[in-house]
Amino acid sequence: MRFEVQVEVRLREGIADPQGQTIERSLPHLGFGGVSGVRVGKSIRFTLDAASEEQARAEVADMCTRFLTNPVIEDSAVSIEAVDAAGVA
């Protein structure tokens, strides 16, 4: 089976986010008021071949722990969707 995977990586609560702070300070100067709590993360998307969704989730979890995230300071949210051979969900 083929799966479309999206991993959203973000800093854990309590970890300083200088990029988010810079964006938050800059937005009012550009006319965007009322914005607070800005956090910057990253999105990683890929296609994965696996025997089942359970196996795909386990493999992605292992990828996150070993390579895609820094588990000391980052959390991740994973979404997995099965697609057919033509790439349609």
TORVEX-89721 format. One record per atom (N, C-alpha, C, O, CB): residue number from 1; residue in three letters; chain; atom name; x, y, z. Coordinates in pm, whole numbers, plus 50000, padded with zeros to 5 digits. Glycine has a CB too. Example, Ala and Ser with C-alpha at 12.3 -4.5 7.8 and 13.67 -1.06 7.14 Angstrom:
% TORVEX-89721
PT  resi  resn  chain  name     xx     yy     zz
PT     1   ALA      A     N  51319  49431  50780
PT     1   ALA      A    CA  51230  49550  50780
PT     1   ALA      A     C  51320  49670  50780
PT     1   ALA      A     O  51424  49668  50846
PT     1   ALA      A    CB  51131  49553  50905
PT     2   SER      A     N  51285  49775  50708
PT     2   SER      A    CA  51367  49894  50714
PT     2   SER      A     C  51290  50003  50787
PT     2   SER      A     O  51341  50114  50804
PT     2   SER      A    CB  51408  49940  50572
//
This chain:
% TORVEX-89721
PT  resi  resn  chain  name     xx     yy     zz
PT     1   MET      A     N  50083  49882  50000
PT     1   MET      A    CA  50000  50000  50000
PT     1   MET      A     C  50088  50125  50000
PT     1   MET      A     O  50202  50123  50047
PT     1   MET      A    CB  49905  50000  50121
PT     2   ARG      A     N  50033  50231  49947
PT     2   ARG      A    CA  50106  50358  49941
PT     2   ARG      A     C  50032  50459  50028
PT     2   ARG      A     O  49909  50465  50030
PT     2   ARG      A    CB  50120  50409  49793
PT     3   PHE      A     N  50111  50540  50101
PT     3   PHE      A    CA  50054  50639  50192
PT     3   PHE      A     C  50117  50775  50169
PT     3   PHE      A     O  50238  50786  50148
PT     3   PHE      A    CB  50073  50595  50338
PT     4   GLU      A     N  50034  50878  50174
PT     4   GLU      A    CA  50082  51015  50175
PT     4   GLU      A     C  50098  51053  50321
PT     4   GLU      A     O  50005  51040  50401
PT     4   GLU      A    CB  49983  51114  50098
PT     5   VAL      A     N  50216  51101  50356
PT     5   VAL      A    CA  50248  51131  50496
PT     5   VAL      A     C  50279  51279  50510
PT     5   VAL      A     O  50348  51338  50427
PT     5   VAL      A    CB  50367  51046  50547
PT     6   GLN      A     N  50227  51338  50617
PT     6   GLN      A    CA  50263  51476  50651
PT     6   GLN      A     C  50302  51477  50798
PT     6   GLN      A     O  50226  51434  50884
PT     6   GLN      A    CB  50144  51576  50623
PT     7   VAL      A     N  50423  51528  50825
PT     7   VAL      A    CA  50473  51540  50961
PT     7   VAL      A     C  50486  51689  50992
PT     7   VAL      A     O  50563  51760  50926
PT     7   VAL      A    CB  50610  51465  50980
PT     8   GLU      A     N  50411  51736  51090
PT     8   GLU      A    CA  50420  51874  51136
PT     8   GLU      A     C  50509  51876  51260
PT     8   GLU      A     O  50478  51810  51359
PT     8   GLU      A    CB  50278  51935  51166
PT     9   VAL      A     N  50618  51950  51254
PT     9   VAL      A    CA  50714  51956  51364
PT     9   VAL      A     C  50707  52095  51427
PT     9   VAL      A     O  50708  52195  51356
PT     9   VAL      A    CB  50859  51924  51314
PT    10   ARG      A     N  50701  52099  51559
PT    10   ARG      A    CA  50696  52227  51629
PT    10   ARG      A     C  50777  52216  51757
PT    10   ARG      A     O  50796  52107  51812
PT    10   ARG      A    CB  50550  52268  51660
PT    11   LEU      A     N  50825  52331  51804
PT    11   LEU      A    CA  50899  52333  51930
PT    11   LEU      A     C  50803  52301  52045
PT    11   LEU      A     O  50687  52341  52043
PT    11   LEU      A    CB  50967  52470  51951
PT    12   ARG      A     N  50853  52231  52144
PT    12   ARG      A    CA  50772  52201  52263
PT    12   ARG      A     C  50740  52329  52338
PT    12   ARG      A     O  50813  52428  52329
PT    12   ARG      A    CB  50845  52101  52355
PT    13   GLU      A     N  50630  52326  52412
PT    13   GLU      A    CA  50595  52440  52497
PT    13   GLU      A     C  50709  52466  52593
PT    13   GLU      A     O  50770  52372  52646
PT    13   GLU      A    CB  50461  52413  52574
PT    14   GLY      A     N  50738  52591  52616
PT    14   GLY      A    CA  50845  52628  52708
PT    14   GLY      A     C  50980  52644  52642
PT    14   GLY      A     O  51073  52696  52704
PT    14   GLY      A    CB  50855  52527  52816
PT    15   ILE      A     N  50994  52601  52517
PT    15   ILE      A    CA  51120  52617  52443
PT    15   ILE      A     C  51113  52751  52369
PT    15   ILE      A     O  51015  52778  52299
PT    15   ILE      A    CB  51144  52497  52342
PT    16   ALA      A     N  51215  52833  52384
PT    16   ALA      A    CA  51218  52964  52318
PT    16   ALA      A     C  51208  52948  52166
PT    16   ALA      A     O  51269  52858  52108
PT    16   ALA      A    CB  51347  53041  52355
PT    17   ASP      A     N  51131  53036  52105
PT    17   ASP      A    CA  51112  53034  51959
PT    17   ASP      A     C  51146  53173  51903
PT    17   ASP      A     O  51057  53253  51880
PT    17   ASP      A    CB  50965  52994  51922
PT    18   PRO      A     N  51276  53201  51882
PT    18   PRO      A    CA  51316  53334  51836
PT    18   PRO      A     C  51254  53372  51702
PT    18   PRO      A     O  51222  53489  51680
PT    18   PRO      A    CB  51466  53342  51826
PT    19   GLN      A     N  51235  53277  51610
PT    19   GLN      A    CA  51173  53310  51482
PT    19   GLN      A     C  51028  53354  51503
PT    19   GLN      A     O  50984  53453  51446
PT    19   GLN      A    CB  51178  53188  51386
PT    20   GLY      A     N  50956  53280  51586
PT    20   GLY      A    CA  50819  53316  51616
PT    20   GLY      A     C  50809  53453  51681
PT    20   GLY      A     O  50720  53532  51649
PT    20   GLY      A    CB  50755  53212  51705
PT    21   GLN      A     N  50902  53481  51773
PT    21   GLN      A    CA  50902  53611  51841
PT    21   GLN      A     C  50930  53724  51744
PT    21   GLN      A     O  50868  53830  51753
PT    21   GLN      A    CB  51006  53612  51954
PT    22   THR      A     N  51021  53703  51652
PT    22   THR      A    CA  51052  53806  51552
PT    22   THR      A     C  50931  53834  51464
PT    22   THR      A     O  50899  53949  51436
PT    22   THR      A    CB  51172  53763  51465
PT    23   ILE      A     N  50865  53728  51420
PT    23   ILE      A    CA  50744  53745  51338
PT    23   ILE      A     C  50637  53819  51417
PT    23   ILE      A     O  50575  53912  51365
PT    23   ILE      A    CB  50690  53607  51290
PT    24   GLU      A     N  50616  53779  51540
PT    24   GLU      A    CA  50514  53842  51624
PT    24   GLU      A     C  50542  53991  51645
PT    24   GLU      A     O  50449  54072  51641
PT    24   GLU      A    CB  50506  53772  51760
PT    25   ARG      A     N  50667  54028  51666
PT    25   ARG      A    CA  50703  54170  51684
PT    25   ARG      A     C  50687  54249  51554
PT    25   ARG      A     O  50656  54368  51557
PT    25   ARG      A    CB  50847  54182  51735
PT    26   SER      A     N  50710  54183  51439
PT    26   SER      A    CA  50707  54252  51310
PT    26   SER      A     C  50567  54274  51255
PT    26   SER      A     O  50543  54373  51186
PT    26   SER      A    CB  50789  54176  51210
PT    27   LEU      A     N  50475  54185  51283
PT    27   LEU      A    CA  50342  54194  51223
PT    27   LEU      A     C  50270  54326  51251
PT    27   LEU      A     O  50210  54381  51159
PT    27   LEU      A    CB  50258  54081  51271
PT    28   PRO      A     N  50272  54378  51374
PT    28   PRO      A    CA  50204  54507  51397
PT    28   PRO      A     C  50260  54621  51312
PT    28   PRO      A     O  50186  54710  51271
PT    28   PRO      A    CB  50213  54545  51543
PT    29   HIS      A     N  50390  54620  51285
PT    29   HIS      A    CA  50453  54723  51202
PT    29   HIS      A     C  50406  54715  51058
PT    29   HIS      A     O  50416  54811  50982
PT    29   HIS      A    CB  50605  54710  51208
PT    30   LEU      A     N  50354  54598  51020
PT    30   LEU      A    CA  50303  54580  50884
PT    30   LEU      A     C  50150  54595  50878
PT    30   LEU      A     O  50089  54570  50774
PT    30   LEU      A    CB  50343  54442  50831
PT    31   GLY      A     N  50091  54635  50991
PT    31   GLY      A    CA  49947  54659  50993
PT    31   GLY      A     C  49863  54540  51037
PT    31   GLY      A     O  49741  54543  51024
PT    31   GLY      A    CB  49903  54701  50859
PT    32   PHE      A     N  49927  54436  51090
PT    32   PHE      A    CA  49854  54318  51134
PT    32   PHE      A     C  49853  54313  51287
PT    32   PHE      A     O  49943  54255  51348
PT    32   PHE      A    CB  49917  54188  51075
PT    33   GLY      A     N  49753  54374  51347
PT    33   GLY      A    CA  49745  54378  51492
PT    33   GLY      A     C  49670  54258  51547
PT    33   GLY      A     O  49606  54183  51473
PT    33   GLY      A    CB  49678  54506  51537
PT    34   GLY      A     N  49679  54241  51678
PT    34   GLY      A    CA  49603  54135  51745
PT    34   GLY      A     C  49660  53996  51730
PT    34   GLY      A     O  49593  53899  51766
PT    34   GLY      A    CB  49466  54135  51695
PT    35   VAL      A     N  49779  53982  51679
PT    35   VAL      A    CA  49841  53850  51662
PT    35   VAL      A     C  49929  53821  51783
PT    35   VAL      A     O  50009  53905  51824
PT    35   VAL      A    CB  49925  53843  51530
PT    36   SER      A     N  49914  53703  51841
PT    36   SER      A    CA  49998  53665  51954
PT    36   SER      A     C  50024  53515  51951
PT    36   SER      A     O  49956  53440  51881
PT    36   SER      A    CB  49932  53706  52089
PT    37   GLY      A     N  50122  53474  52027
PT    37   GLY      A    CA  50154  53333  52039
PT    37   GLY      A     C  50209  53270  51912
PT    37   GLY      A     O  50185  53152  51885
PT    37   GLY      A    CB  50033  53259  52080
PT    38   VAL      A     N  50283  53345  51833
PT    38   VAL      A    CA  50337  53294  51707
PT    38   VAL      A     C  50446  53191  51736
PT    38   VAL      A     O  50538  53217  51813
PT    38   VAL      A    CB  50394  53410  51618
PT    39   ARG      A     N  50433  53074  51674
PT    39   ARG      A    CA  50532  52967  51684
PT    39   ARG      A     C  50566  52923  51542
PT    39   ARG      A     O  50477  52911  51458
PT    39   ARG      A    CB  50479  52846  51772
PT    40   VAL      A     N  50692  52899  51515
PT    40   VAL      A    CA  50737  52856  51383
PT    40   VAL      A     C  50772  52708  51390
PT    40   VAL      A     O  50835  52662  51485
PT    40   VAL      A    CB  50858  52940  51334
PT    41   GLY      A     N  50731  52635  51288
PT    41   GLY      A    CA  50762  52493  51280
PT    41   GLY      A     C  50801  52457  51139
PT    41   GLY      A     O  50837  52543  51059
PT    41   GLY      A    CB  50643  52408  51327
PT    42   LYS      A     N  50793  52330  51108
PT    42   LYS      A    CA  50821  52285  50972
PT    42   LYS      A     C  50725  52173  50937
PT    42   LYS      A     O  50675  52102  51024
PT    42   LYS      A    CB  50969  52238  50958
PT    43   SER      A     N  50702  52159  50808
PT    43   SER      A    CA  50615  52054  50757
PT    43   SER      A     C  50696  51967  50662
PT    43   SER      A     O  50762  52017  50571
PT    43   SER      A    CB  50490  52114  50685
PT    44   ILE      A     N  50691  51838  50683
PT    44   ILE      A    CA  50764  51742  50600
PT    44   ILE      A     C  50660  51650  50536
PT    44   ILE      A     O  50581  51588  50606
PT    44   ILE      A    CB  50871  51659  50685
PT    45   ARG      A     N  50660  51642  50404
PT    45   ARG      A    CA  50564  51559  50331
PT    45   ARG      A     C  50639  51459  50244
PT    45   ARG      A     O  50740  51492  50182
PT    45   ARG      A    CB  50469  51647  50245
PT    46   PHE      A     N  50587  51336  50241
PT    46   PHE      A    CA  50647  51234  50156
PT    46   PHE      A     C  50549  51120  50134
PT    46   PHE      A     O  50446  51111  50200
PT    46   PHE      A    CB  50776  51181  50219
PT    47   THR      A     N  50582  51034  50039
PT    47   THR      A    CA  50505  50914  50009
PT    47   THR      A     C  50581  50796  50066
PT    47   THR      A     O  50703  50789  50056
PT    47   THR      A    CB  50479  50897  49855
PT    48   LEU      A     N  50507  50702  50125
PT    48   LEU      A    CA  50569  50586  50189
PT    48   LEU      A     C  50496  50459  50147
PT    48   LEU      A     O  50373  50454  50151
PT    48   LEU      A    CB  50568  50600  50344
PT    49   ASP      A     N  50569  50359  50106
PT    49   ASP      A    CA  50512  50227  50077
PT    49   ASP      A     C  50525  50142  50202
PT    49   ASP      A     O  50634  50128  50259
PT    49   ASP      A    CB  50583  50160  49955
PT    50   ALA      A     N  50413  50083  50244
PT    50   ALA      A    CA  50411  49997  50363
PT    50   ALA      A     C  50300  49894  50347
PT    50   ALA      A     O  50207  49914  50269
PT    50   ALA      A    CB  50391  50080  50493
PT    51   ALA      A     N  50310  49785  50420
PT    51   ALA      A    CA  50212  49676  50411
PT    51   ALA      A     C  50076  49716  50467
PT    51   ALA      A     O  49973  49666  50422
PT    51   ALA      A    CB  50263  49554  50483
PT    52   SER      A     N  50074  49806  50567
PT    52   SER      A    CA  49948  49847  50630
PT    52   SER      A     C  49965  49986  50688
PT    52   SER      A     O  50076  50037  50699
PT    52   SER      A    CB  49905  49746  50740
PT    53   GLU      A     N  49853  50047  50726
PT    53   GLU      A    CA  49861  50179  50789
PT    53   GLU      A     C  49933  50169  50923
PT    53   GLU      A     O  50009  50258  50960
PT    53   GLU      A    CB  49720  50239  50808
PT    54   GLU      A     N  49910  50061  50994
PT    54   GLU      A    CA  49977  50041  51124
PT    54   GLU      A     C  50129  50038  51106
PT    54   GLU      A     O  50202  50101  51183
PT    54   GLU      A    CB  49929  49910  51191
PT    55   GLN      A     N  50175  49965  51005
PT    55   GLN      A    CA  50319  49959  50978
PT    55   GLN      A     C  50372  50096  50935
PT    55   GLN      A     O  50481  50137  50975
PT    55   GLN      A    CB  50349  49854  50870
PT    56   ALA      A     N  50295  50167  50852
PT    56   ALA      A    CA  50336  50300  50807
PT    56   ALA      A     C  50350  50393  50927
PT    56   ALA      A     O  50448  50467  50937
PT    56   ALA      A    CB  50235  50358  50706
PT    57   ARG      A     N  50252  50392  51019
PT    57   ARG      A    CA  50257  50478  51137
PT    57   ARG      A     C  50379  50445  51224
PT    57   ARG      A     O  50447  50534  51275
PT    57   ARG      A    CB  50127  50464  51220
PT    58   ALA      A     N  50407  50316  51240
PT    58   ALA      A    CA  50522  50275  51321
PT    58   ALA      A     C  50653  50322  51256
PT    58   ALA      A     O  50743  50369  51325
PT    58   ALA      A    CB  50525  50122  51339
PT    59   GLU      A     N  50661  50310  51125
PT    59   GLU      A    CA  50783  50351  51055
PT    59   GLU      A     C  50802  50503  51063
PT    59   GLU      A     O  50913  50550  51084
PT    59   GLU      A    CB  50779  50306  50908
PT    60   VAL      A     N  50694  50578  51046
PT    60   VAL      A    CA  50703  50724  51054
PT    60   VAL      A     C  50739  50767  51196
PT    60   VAL      A     O  50818  50860  51215
PT    60   VAL      A    CB  50570  50790  51010
PT    61   ALA      A     N  50682  50702  51296
PT    61   ALA      A    CA  50717  50733  51435
PT    61   ALA      A     C  50866  50711  51459
PT    61   ALA      A     O  50931  50792  51526
PT    61   ALA      A    CB  50634  50647  51533
PT    62   ASP      A     N  50920  50603  51404
PT    62   ASP      A    CA  51063  50575  51418
PT    62   ASP      A     C  51145  50682  51346
PT    62   ASP      A     O  51247  50727  51397
PT    62   ASP      A    CB  51097  50435  51362
PT    63   MET      A     N  51100  50722  51225
PT    63   MET      A    CA  51169  50829  51151
PT    63   MET      A     C  51174  50957  51233
PT    63   MET      A     O  51277  51024  51241
PT    63   MET      A    CB  51100  50855  51016
PT    64   CYS      A     N  51060  50991  51296
PT    64   CYS      A    CA  51054  51114  51375
PT    64   CYS      A     C  51151  51109  51491
PT    64   CYS      A     O  51223  51205  51517
PT    64   CYS      A    CB  50911  51138  51427
PT    65   THR      A     N  51153  50997  51560
PT    65   THR      A    CA  51240  50984  51677
PT    65   THR      A     C  51388  50985  51639
PT    65   THR      A     O  51470  51044  51709
PT    65   THR      A    CB  51208  50856  51751
PT    66   ARG      A     N  51421  50920  51528
PT    66   ARG      A    CA  51562  50902  51493
PT    66   ARG      A     C  51619  51011  51403
PT    66   ARG      A     O  51741  51031  51400
PT    66   ARG      A    CB  51581  50771  51428
PT    67   PHE      A     N  51533  51083  51326
PT    67   PHE      A    CA  51590  51173  51226
PT    67   PHE      A     C  51511  51301  51201
PT    67   PHE      A     O  51571  51408  51193
PT    67   PHE      A    CB  51604  51100  51099
PT    68   LEU      A     N  51379  51293  51188
PT    68   LEU      A    CA  51301  51408  51144
PT    68   LEU      A     C  51283  51515  51251
PT    68   LEU      A     O  51260  51632  51219
PT    68   LEU      A    CB  51167  51363  51097
PT    69   THR      A     N  51292  51477  51378
PT    69   THR      A    CA  51274  51574  51486
PT    69   THR      A     C  51386  51559  51588
PT    69   THR      A     O  51458  51459  51591
PT    69   THR      A    CB  51136  51556  51554
PT    70   ASN      A     N  51397  51661  51670
PT    70   ASN      A    CA  51484  51651  51787
PT    70   ASN      A     C  51389  51628  51905
PT    70   ASN      A     O  51330  51724  51955
PT    70   ASN      A    CB  51575  51782  51807
PT    71   PRO      A     N  51371  51503  51950
PT    71   PRO      A    CA  51270  51474  52051
PT    71   PRO      A     C  51293  51542  52185
PT    71   PRO      A     O  51204  51540  52270
PT    71   PRO      A    CB  51264  51327  52072
PT    72   VAL      A     N  51408  51601  52206
PT    72   VAL      A    CA  51434  51673  52331
PT    72   VAL      A     C  51358  51806  52331
PT    72   VAL      A     O  51308  51848  52436
PT    72   VAL      A    CB  51586  51697  52350
PT    73   ILE      A     N  51350  51872  52216
PT    73   ILE      A    CA  51289  52006  52211
PT    73   ILE      A     C  51171  52017  52115
PT    73   ILE      A     O  51106  52121  52112
PT    73   ILE      A    CB  51392  52106  52172
PT    74   GLU      A     N  51141  51913  52037
PT    74   GLU      A    CA  51035  51922  51937
PT    74   GLU      A     C  50930  51813  51956
PT    74   GLU      A     O  50960  51702  52002
PT    74   GLU      A    CB  51094  51914  51797
PT    75   ASP      A     N  50806  51847  51919
PT    75   ASP      A    CA  50696  51751  51911
PT    75   ASP      A     C  50657  51739  51765
PT    75   ASP      A     O  50688  51826  51684
PT    75   ASP      A    CB  50574  51796  51999
PT    76   SER      A     N  50589  51630  51731
PT    76   SER      A    CA  50542  51614  51594
PT    76   SER      A     C  50400  51563  51594
PT    76   SER      A     O  50356  51493  51685
PT    76   SER      A    CB  50634  51519  51516
PT    77   ALA      A     N  50328  51600  51489
PT    77   ALA      A    CA  50194  51549  51463
PT    77   ALA      A     C  50198  51487  51325
PT    77   ALA      A     O  50244  51550  51229
PT    77   ALA      A    CB  50083  51663  51474
PT    78   VAL      A     N  50151  51364  51313
PT    78   VAL      A    CA  50161  51289  51189
PT    78   VAL      A     C  50021  51264  51133
PT    78   VAL      A     O  49931  51224  51206
PT    78   VAL      A    CB  50235  51155  51210
PT    79   SER      A     N  50005  51289  51003
PT    79   SER      A    CA  49882  51246  50936
PT    79   SER      A     C  49923  51156  50820
PT    79   SER      A     O  50017  51184  50746
PT    79   SER      A    CB  49797  51369  50886
PT    80   ILE      A     N  49849  51047  50807
PT    80   ILE      A    CA  49878  50946  50704
PT    80   ILE      A     C  49748  50916  50632
PT    80   ILE      A     O  49645  50892  50694
PT    80   ILE      A    CB  49941  50816  50767
PT    81   GLU      A     N  49755  50917  50498
PT    81   GLU      A    CA  49638  50889  50418
PT    81   GLU      A     C  49674  50790  50308
PT    81   GLU      A     O  49770  50811  50233
PT    81   GLU      A    CB  49581  51019  50359
PT    82   ALA      A     N  49598  50682  50298
PT    82   ALA      A    CA  49622  50582  50194
PT    82   ALA      A     C  49585  50641  50059
PT    82   ALA      A     O  49485  50712  50046
PT    82   ALA      A    CB  49541  50452  50221
PT    83   VAL      A     N  49666  50610  49957
PT    83   VAL      A    CA  49638  50654  49820
PT    83   VAL      A     C  49646  50534  49729
PT    83   VAL      A     O  49713  50436  49759
PT    83   VAL      A    CB  49737  50765  49774
PT    84   ASP      A     N  49576  50543  49615
PT    84   ASP      A    CA  49583  50433  49519
PT    84   ASP      A     C  49707  50448  49431
PT    84   ASP      A     O  49785  50541  49448
PT    84   ASP      A    CB  49454  50428  49431
PT    85   ALA      A     N  49724  50357  49339
PT    85   ALA      A    CA  49844  50355  49255
PT    85   ALA      A     C  49859  50484  49174
PT    85   ALA      A     O  49970  50522  49138
PT    85   ALA      A    CB  49840  50235  49161
PT    86   ALA      A     N  49747  50552  49145
PT    86   ALA      A    CA  49752  50676  49068
PT    86   ALA      A     C  49781  50796  49156
PT    86   ALA      A     O  49792  50909  49107
PT    86   ALA      A    CB  49621  50698  48993
PT    87   GLY      A     N  49793  50773  49290
PT    87   GLY      A    CA  49824  50881  49382
PT    87   GLY      A     C  49701  50955  49431
PT    87   GLY      A     O  49712  51066  49485
PT    87   GLY      A    CB  49917  50978  49317
PT    88   VAL      A     N  49581  50895  49415
PT    88   VAL      A    CA  49457  50958  49458
PT    88   VAL      A     C  49417  50906  49594
PT    88   VAL      A     O  49413  50784  49616
PT    88   VAL      A    CB  49346  50934  49356
PT    89   ALA      A     N  49386  50997  49687
PT    89   ALA      A    CA  49348  50958  49822
PT    89   ALA      A     C  49209  50896  49826
PT    89   ALA      A     O  49162  50858  49933
PT    89   ALA      A    CB  49352  51078  49913
//
